[in-house]
C-alpha cells in the first residue's frame, strides 16, 4: 500500500532481500554470542579456546529470553511508528 502499483514487485523483492540478510547473517551471529557467553566449560588446547563442552542452562535461558524480548520490543516500536506516521489514503475512507 505504501509503494506505487508499478513498483510493487521491486518493493517485495527488496523486502525479501533485507529479511534474508538480517535473518540469515545477523541472527546466527547474535545467537553465537549468546551461546559463547553462557558456556561454562571450554575445550582448550595449547591455550587456544575450542568448542564448548557444557552450557550454564540458567544463563542460556535468560539470555535467549532477553534477546527475544528485545527483538519483539523493537518490532513493536517499528510497528507503532509505522502506524503513527503512515498516511491514511482517501480511498480507504
C-alpha positions as protocol buffer text, in pm:
chain_id: "A"
residue {
  index: 1
  type: UNK
  ca { x: 0 y: 0 z: 0 }
}
residue {
  index: 2
  type: UNK
  ca { x: 288 y: 241 z: 51 }
}
residue {
  index: 3
  type: UNK
  ca { x: 459 y: 199 z: -288 }
}
residue {
  index: 4
  type: UNK
  ca { x: 322 y: 283 z: -631 }
}
residue {
  index: 5
  type: UNK
  ca { x: 150 y: -5 z: -810 }
}
residue {
  index: 6
  type: UNK
  ca { x: 416 y: -24 z: -1084 }
}
residue {
  index: 7
  type: UNK
  ca { x: 694 y: -72 z: -822 }
}
residue {
  index: 8
  type: UNK
  ca { x: 517 y: -335 z: -612 }
}
residue {
  index: 9
  type: UNK
  ca { x: 726 y: -632 z: -734 }
}
residue {
  index: 10
  type: UNK
  ca { x: 1050 y: -442 z: -678 }
}
residue {
  index: 11
  type: UNK
  ca { x: 945 y: -346 z: -322 }
}
residue {
  index: 12
  type: UNK
  ca { x: 852 y: -705 z: -234 }
}
residue {
  index: 13
  type: UNK
  ca { x: 1185 y: -831 z: -371 }
}
residue {
  index: 14
  type: UNK
  ca { x: 1379 y: -568 z: -180 }
}
residue {
  index: 15
  type: UNK
  ca { x: 1191 y: -651 z: 140 }
}
residue {
  index: 16
  type: UNK
  ca { x: 1270 y: -1022 z: 96 }
}
residue {
  index: 17
  type: UNK
  ca { x: 1637 y: -947 z: 35 }
}
residue {
  index: 18
  type: UNK
  ca { x: 1665 y: -740 z: 352 }
}
residue {
  index: 19
  type: UNK
  ca { x: 1477 y: -1002 z: 553 }
}
residue {
  index: 20
  type: UNK
  ca { x: 1716 y: -1274 z: 436 }
}
residue {
  index: 21
  type: UNK
  ca { x: 2021 y: -1060 z: 505 }
}
residue {
  index: 22
  type: UNK
  ca { x: 1911 y: -968 z: 855 }
}
residue {
  index: 23
  type: UNK
  ca { x: 1782 y: -1314 z: 944 }
}
residue {
  index: 24
  type: UNK
  ca { x: 2049 y: -1516 z: 767 }
}
residue {
  index: 25
  type: UNK
  ca { x: 2359 y: -1321 z: 861 }
}
residue {
  index: 26
  type: UNK
  ca { x: 2296 y: -1123 z: 1176 }
}
residue {
  index: 27
  type: UNK
  ca { x: 2074 y: -1375 z: 1357 }
}
residue {
  index: 28
  type: UNK
  ca { x: 2330 y: -1658 z: 1380 }
}
residue {
  index: 29
  type: UNK
  ca { x: 2600 y: -1414 z: 1495 }
}
residue {
  index: 30
  type: UNK
  ca { x: 2379 y: -1286 z: 1777 }
}
residue {
  index: 31
  type: UNK
  ca { x: 2289 y: -1639 z: 1891 }
}
residue {
  index: 32
  type: UNK
  ca { x: 2655 y: -1741 z: 1864 }
}
residue {
  index: 33
  type: UNK
  ca { x: 2747 y: -1463 z: 2105 }
}
residue {
  index: 34
  type: UNK
  ca { x: 2468 y: -1574 z: 2338 }
}
residue {
  index: 35
  type: UNK
  ca { x: 2597 y: -1932 z: 2331 }
}
residue {
  index: 36
  type: UNK
  ca { x: 2955 y: -1818 z: 2391 }
}
residue {
  index: 37
  type: UNK
  ca { x: 2851 y: -1609 z: 2692 }
}
residue {
  index: 38
  type: UNK
  ca { x: 2664 y: -1899 z: 2851 }
}
residue {
  index: 39
  type: UNK
  ca { x: 2942 y: -2156 z: 2815 }
}
residue {
  index: 40
  type: UNK
  ca { x: 3072 y: -2293 z: 3143 }
}
residue {
  index: 41
  type: UNK
  ca { x: 3333 y: -2542 z: 3017 }
}
residue {
  index: 42
  type: UNK
  ca { x: 3553 y: -2472 z: 2715 }
}
residue {
  index: 43
  type: UNK
  ca { x: 3780 y: -2719 z: 2535 }
}
residue {
  index: 44
  type: UNK
  ca { x: 4130 y: -2571 z: 2549 }
}
residue {
  index: 45
  type: UNK
  ca { x: 4437 y: -2700 z: 2366 }
}
residue {
  index: 46
  type: UNK
  ca { x: 4766 y: -2507 z: 2377 }
}
residue {
  index: 47
  type: UNK
  ca { x: 4594 y: -2202 z: 2525 }
}
residue {
  index: 48
  type: UNK
  ca { x: 4351 y: -2186 z: 2232 }
}
residue {
  index: 49
  type: UNK
  ca { x: 3983 y: -2199 z: 2308 }
}
residue {
  index: 50
  type: UNK
  ca { x: 3792 y: -2464 z: 2115 }
}
residue {
  index: 51
  type: UNK
  ca { x: 3427 y: -2565 z: 2137 }
}
residue {
  index: 52
  type: UNK
  ca { x: 3204 y: -2558 z: 2441 }
}
residue {
  index: 53
  type: UNK
  ca { x: 3153 y: -2880 z: 2635 }
}
residue {
  index: 54
  type: UNK
  ca { x: 2881 y: -2759 z: 2874 }
}
residue {
  index: 55
  type: UNK
  ca { x: 2647 y: -2462 z: 2896 }
}
residue {
  index: 56
  type: UNK
  ca { x: 2510 y: -2291 z: 3203 }
}
residue {
  index: 57
  type: UNK
  ca { x: 2139 y: -2351 z: 3145 }
}
residue {
  index: 58
  type: UNK
  ca { x: 2010 y: -2065 z: 3361 }
}
residue {
  index: 59
  type: UNK
  ca { x: 2229 y: -1810 z: 3184 }
}
residue {
  index: 60
  type: UNK
  ca { x: 2144 y: -1951 z: 2842 }
}
residue {
  index: 61
  type: UNK
  ca { x: 1770 y: -1939 z: 2904 }
}
residue {
  index: 62
  type: UNK
  ca { x: 1790 y: -1586 z: 3045 }
}
residue {
  index: 63
  type: UNK
  ca { x: 1997 y: -1456 z: 2750 }
}
residue {
  index: 64
  type: UNK
  ca { x: 1772 y: -1620 z: 2490 }
}
residue {
  index: 65
  type: UNK
  ca { x: 1464 y: -1476 z: 2663 }
}
residue {
  index: 66
  type: UNK
  ca { x: 1626 y: -1130 z: 2680 }
}
residue {
  index: 67
  type: UNK
  ca { x: 1719 y: -1145 z: 2311 }
}
residue {
  index: 68
  type: UNK
  ca { x: 1368 y: -1247 z: 2207 }
}
residue {
  index: 69
  type: UNK
  ca { x: 1209 y: -983 z: 2430 }
}
residue {
  index: 70
  type: UNK
  ca { x: 1441 y: -720 z: 2280 }
}
residue {
  index: 71
  type: UNK
  ca { x: 1361 y: -824 z: 1924 }
}
residue {
  index: 72
  type: UNK
  ca { x: 987 y: -831 z: 1993 }
}
residue {
  index: 73
  type: UNK
  ca { x: 1007 y: -487 z: 2157 }
}
residue {
  index: 74
  type: UNK
  ca { x: 1193 y: -344 z: 1857 }
}
residue {
  index: 75
  type: UNK
  ca { x: 932 y: -498 z: 1628 }
}
residue {
  index: 76
  type: UNK
  ca { x: 650 y: -342 z: 1832 }
}
residue {
  index: 77
  type: UNK
  ca { x: 821 y: 0 z: 1826 }
}
residue {
  index: 78
  type: UNK
  ca { x: 868 y: -21 z: 1448 }
}
residue {
  index: 79
  type: UNK
  ca { x: 503 y: -121 z: 1406 }
}
residue {
  index: 80
  type: UNK
  ca { x: 379 y: 165 z: 1624 }
}
residue {
  index: 81
  type: UNK
  ca { x: 598 y: 416 z: 1440 }
}
residue {
  index: 82
  type: UNK
  ca { x: 470 y: 291 z: 1104 }
}
residue {
  index: 83
  type: UNK
  ca { x: 110 y: 306 z: 1228 }
}
residue {
  index: 84
  type: UNK
  ca { x: 158 y: 660 z: 1354 }
}
residue {
  index: 85
  type: UNK
  ca { x: 341 y: 804 z: 1053 }
}
residue {
  index: 86
  type: UNK
  ca { x: 170 y: 612 z: 771 }
}
residue {
  index: 87
  type: UNK
  ca { x: -68 y: 849 z: 589 }
}
residue {
  index: 88
  type: UNK
  ca { x: -426 y: 732 z: 551 }
}
residue {
  index: 89
  type: UNK
  ca { x: -527 y: 736 z: 187 }
}
residue {
  index: 90
  type: UNK
  ca { x: -856 y: 887 z: 73 }
}
residue {
  index: 91
  type: UNK
  ca { x: -955 y: 560 z: -99 }
}
residue {
  index: 92
  type: UNK
  ca { x: -985 y: 371 z: 230 }
}
residue {
  index: 93
  type: UNK
  ca { x: -1224 y: 624 z: 385 }
}
